[in-house]
């Protein structure tokens, strides 16, 4: 029987990328795979291997900046799910998220089989209520859920993150080799100070490296500060590339310096080593860069550990501000020796 399977992950870009191996496992055994994501994850979902179609719906119970949940929006999603004629659904969530609101909508849409990890009692909302250890990586969590419905990665698939790299005409030509410095983060608690990123760019240039500073359109003031005014050896790409283009830029880098935010997972998905300025507000065991050479910098035992804080609750932001520019530069040097830069079509 050819099955149409829905894989849902309705939060951020990075979380959608971490769902990629589970989506590939499903694709290996299903006839068709649809990814249901939130607006923040759409661009990432469109890059995932094994996904045939992407459906976007904001989840007020998942999104970090939730909009009101309305009857109109719920009915619209249920009708869309009915039209898709789904045979099975996997609702992927992190340990602190509930799959049950979406499971209710899937049940209303008549989906025969619904699987999720759920701490809360699901009643008749789930056909498979999976249980896992909280302290496993998000990739392993997703693959474990897929396995409950018989879906496993095919032979030869190593389970790393993966995206489809294609031509992106807006990507500028960059002189190689270069190191990417991505100073932005999804929330302030996960960000190293802008001034330290700028000092890092100076240090890397002084030691003979080229630096490319990246960020989205909203981060142009930040990338401009880090790159400096026409600083030799530094290119500011803030706001100049979309996600597909950023993937190509990261694939061409020796090393990426980035916080625990979406582009860290995009770098892992293109196989580039990561110097991870990792704030412990979320556990590294669940969200560290997956399947790629990396170094975690930051005090993982700091007072903010596990708090999921969006703004640092500790004066002075010691978990990251305790990391020196020299430590980051040294980590870049170590990882650059392991790098095999990809050739990417422009």
C-alpha positions in Angstrom: 0.0 0.0 0.0 1.3 3.4 -0.9 1.0 5.7 2.0 0.8 9.5 2.2 2.5 10.5 5.5 2.4 13.9 7.1 5.5 14.9 9.2 4.8 18.0 11.4 7.3 20.3 12.9 5.7 23.7 13.5 8.4 25.9 15.1 11.7 27.4 14.0 14.0 26.9 11.0 16.5 25.1 13.1 14.0 22.6 14.5 12.7 21.9 11.0 16.2 21.1 9.9 16.6 18.7 12.8 13.5 16.9 11.6 15.1 16.2 8.3 16.5 12.7 9.1 13.1 11.6 10.3 11.5 12.9 7.1 14.0 11.0 5.1 13.3 7.8 7.1 9.6 8.2 6.3 10.3 9.0 2.7 12.2 5.7 2.4 9.1 3.7 3.1 6.2 6.0 2.1 4.7 6.9 -1.2 4.4 10.6 -0.5 5.7 12.9 2.4 4.1 16.2 3.3 5.8 18.5 5.8 3.6 20.7 8.0 5.5 23.6 9.4 5.0 27.0 10.8 5.9 30.2 8.9 9.3 30.4 10.6 10.2 27.0 9.3 8.9 27.2 5.7 12.2 28.1 4.0 14.0 25.2 5.8 11.2 22.7 5.0 11.5 23.6 1.3 15.2 22.5 1.4 14.7 19.1 3.0 15.4 16.0 1.0 12.5 13.5 0.9 9.8 16.1 1.3 7.3 16.3 -1.6 5.1 19.1 -0.4 5.2 21.8 2.3 2.1 23.0 4.1 2.4 26.1 6.3 0.2 26.8 9.4 0.9 28.9 12.4 0.7 27.0 15.7 -0.3 29.3 18.5 0.6 26.6 21.0 4.1 26.1 19.6 5.4 29.4 18.0 7.6 31.5 20.2 5.6 34.6 19.3 2.1 33.1 19.2 -0.8 34.7 17.5 -4.3 34.1 18.7 -5.8 30.7 17.9 -9.0 31.3 16.0 -11.9 29.1 14.9 -11.4 30.2 11.3 -7.8 29.2 11.3 -8.5 25.9 12.9 -11.2 25.0 10.5 -9.1 26.1 7.5 -6.3 23.8 8.6 -8.6 20.9 9.2 -10.1 21.3 5.7 -6.6 21.4 4.2 -5.7 18.2 6.0 -8.9 16.6 4.8 -8.0 17.5 1.2 -4.5 16.0 1.6 -6.0 12.5 2.3 -3.3 11.6 4.8 -2.8 8.0 5.9 -0.4 8.6 8.8 0.9 11.6 10.7 4.0 12.0 12.9 3.8 15.1 15.1 7.4 16.0 16.0 7.8 18.2 19.1 10.5 19.1 21.6 10.2 17.8 25.2 8.5 21.0 26.4 5.9 21.2 23.6 2.5 19.4 23.4 1.5 17.5 20.2 -2.1 17.3 21.3 -3.7 20.4 19.8 -2.5 19.4 16.3 -3.4 15.7 17.1 -7.0 16.9 17.7 -7.1 18.7 14.3 -5.6 15.6 12.6 -8.3 13.5 14.3 -11.0 16.0 13.2 -9.6 15.6 9.6 -10.0 11.8 9.8 -6.4 10.9 9.7 -6.4 7.1 10.6 -3.0 6.9 12.4 -1.4 9.6 14.5 1.9 9.2 16.4 3.7 11.5 18.8 5.8 11.7 21.9 3.4 12.9 24.7 3.9 13.3 28.4 0.3 14.3 28.8 -2.5 11.7 28.6 -3.7 11.8 25.0 -6.9 9.9 25.4 -8.1 8.9 21.9 -6.1 11.6 20.1 -3.0 9.4 19.5 -2.8 5.9 18.1 0.9 5.8 19.0 1.9 7.5 22.3 5.7 7.1 22.2 8.0 7.6 25.2 11.6 8.6 25.0 14.3 9.8 27.4 14.3 13.6 27.5 18.0 13.8 27.3 18.5 12.6 23.7 19.2 14.8 20.7 16.2 16.2 18.7 17.4 14.2 15.7 17.3 10.9 17.7 13.9 11.9 19.1 12.4 12.3 15.6 14.0 9.1 14.3 12.7 7.2 17.3 9.2 8.3 16.6 9.4 7.5 12.9 10.5 4.0 13.9 7.3 3.4 15.8 5.5 3.3 12.5 8.2 1.2 10.9 10.1 3.9 9.1 13.9 3.8 9.3 16.7 5.4 7.3 17.7 3.4 4.3 21.0 1.7 3.9 23.8 4.2 3.2 22.0 7.1 5.0 24.2 8.1 7.9 21.4 10.1 9.6 23.2 13.5 9.3 21.3 16.7 8.5 20.9 17.3 4.8 19.5 20.0 2.6 19.1 20.3 -1.2 21.7 22.7 -2.5 20.9 24.3 -5.8 21.8 27.4 -7.8 21.0 30.7 -6.0 21.7 33.6 -8.3 21.7 36.1 -5.5 24.8 34.5 -3.9 27.9 36.7 -4.6 31.2 35.3 -5.6 33.4 35.0 -2.5 37.2 34.6 -2.4 38.1 31.4 -0.6 39.0 30.2 1.9 36.8 32.1 4.4 35.3 31.8 7.8 31.6 32.7 8.3 30.8 34.7 11.4 27.0 34.7 12.1 26.5 37.1 15.1 22.7 37.0 15.3 20.6 34.6 17.4 16.9 33.7 17.6 16.7 35.2 21.1 19.0 37.5 23.1 20.0 35.0 25.7 21.8 32.9 23.0 23.8 35.8 21.6 27.5 36.6 22.2 28.1 40.4 22.4 28.3 42.2 19.0 31.5 43.9 20.0 33.1 40.5 20.6 32.1 39.3 17.2 33.6 42.5 15.7 36.9 41.8 17.6 36.8 38.2 16.4 36.6 39.4 12.8 39.6 41.7 13.4 41.6 38.9 15.0 40.8 36.4 12.2 41.8 39.0 9.5 45.0 39.8 11.4 45.9 36.1 11.3 45.4 36.0 7.5 41.8 34.7 7.2 39.0 36.1 5.2 35.7 36.6 7.0 32.1 36.6 5.7 29.5 38.0 8.1 26.0 36.7 7.6 22.5 37.6 8.9 19.0 38.2 7.7 17.5 41.5 6.6 16.5 42.4 10.1 20.1 41.9 11.3 21.7 44.4 8.9 22.6 46.9 11.6 24.3 44.0 13.6 26.2 42.6 10.6 27.3 46.1 9.6 28.7 46.7 13.1 30.5 43.4 13.1 31.9 43.7 9.6 32.9 47.4 10.2 33.2 50.1 7.6 34.9 48.7 4.5 37.2 46.5 6.7 39.7 44.8 4.4 39.2 41.0 4.4 35.6 41.1 5.6 32.5 40.8 3.5 29.1 41.8 4.9 26.3 39.7 3.5 23.7 40.9 6.0 20.3 40.8 4.3 21.8 39.8 0.9 20.9 36.1 0.7 17.9 34.1 1.5 18.1 30.7 3.3 19.0 28.7 0.2 21.7 31.2 -0.6 22.9 31.1 3.0 23.2 27.3 2.8 25.6 27.8 -0.2 27.6 30.4 1.6 28.0 28.1 4.7 28.9 25.1 2.4 31.8 27.1 1.0 33.2 28.1 4.4 36.0 26.4 6.3 34.3 27.0 9.6 31.2 28.8 10.9 31.1 30.7 14.2 27.5 30.9 15.4 25.3 30.6 18.5 22.8 27.8 19.2 20.4 29.1 16.6 19.1 28.0 13.2 22.2 28.7 11.0 24.2 26.3 13.3 22.0 23.5 12.1 22.1 24.8 8.5 25.9 24.7 8.7 25.7 21.1 10.0 23.4 20.2 7.1 26.0 21.2 4.5 28.8 19.5 6.4 30.7 22.6 7.6 32.4 22.5 11.0 30.8 24.7 13.7 32.3 26.8 16.5 29.2 26.9 18.6 28.8 29.7 21.1 26.2 27.6 23.0 24.1 29.2 25.7 22.9 26.5 28.1 19.4 27.9 28.4 18.5 24.8 26.3 20.5 21.6 26.8 23.4 20.9 24.4 22.6 17.2 24.5 19.4 18.0 22.7 20.4 20.8 20.4 24.1 20.7 19.7 25.3 20.7 16.1 24.5 17.2 14.8 26.8 14.9 12.8 29.5 17.5 12.1 32.8 18.5 13.7 32.1 21.1 16.3 33.3 22.7 19.5 30.9 24.0 22.1 32.0 27.2 23.9 30.2 28.6 26.8 29.7 27.6 30.4 27.2 24.7 30.2 26.8 24.7 34.0 25.8 28.3 34.3 22.9 29.4 36.5 20.7 29.9 33.4 21.1 26.2 32.3 17.8 24.6 31.3 15.8 27.8 31.9 14.7 28.2 28.3 15.1 32.0 28.9 14.8 34.3 26.0 16.5 37.1 27.9 19.5 36.2 30.1 18.3 36.0 33.7 21.8 36.4 35.1 23.6 39.7 35.3 26.5 40.0 32.9 25.5 37.1 30.7 28.3 35.0 32.1 27.6 31.8 30.2 28.7 33.4 26.9 30.5 36.7 27.9 33.0 34.5 29.8 34.2 33.2 26.4 37.1 35.2 25.1 37.8 36.2 21.5 41.1 34.3 21.7 39.2 31.1 22.7 37.0 31.4 19.6 39.8 32.1 17.3 41.7 29.1 18.6 38.7 26.9 18.0 38.4 28.2 14.5 42.1 27.2 13.9 41.5 23.7 15.2 38.4 23.1 13.2 39.7 24.6 10.0 42.3 21.8 10.0 39.4 19.3 9.8 37.4 21.2 7.1 36.8 19.9 3.6 35.1 22.8 1.8 32.4 21.8 -0.6 32.3 23.0 -4.2 28.9 24.6 -4.6 27.2 25.6 -7.8 26.5 29.3 -7.9 
